[in-house]
Amino acid sequence: MTMTNPNEDMLDDLFAQARSIDAKPSHAFLARVLADADGVQAAMRPKQAAVPGGLWTRMLDALGGWPAVSGLAAATIAGVWIGVAPPSSMQDLTASLIGDEVSVDFFATDFAFDTGALADG
């Protein structure tokens, strides 16, 4: 003896009816939906502002704007500062790597005074 659940039979009948229905939208409905979508997309298009196209402006935009340029400027200044007046530990490190301590003077004051380059006449 098998027992059948009347709820399952009812669900099977409902699913069979749902499968038999052709659920394709009409062409008029699809045309209205697409026309509405075109109208919404046209309203959402960003309006392009007139951007001055100078060389500096384009370079600034390519680098990432003022925050990026200020970071590059700070790094450049720090690099020049460390290059001109290196800390003593940097000279010790360079001497240990190269073997000799090398120093370069930007202003050879001894040479200028010895040869009289700064004298008038």
Beta strands, then each sheet from edge to edge (+ up, - down):
end
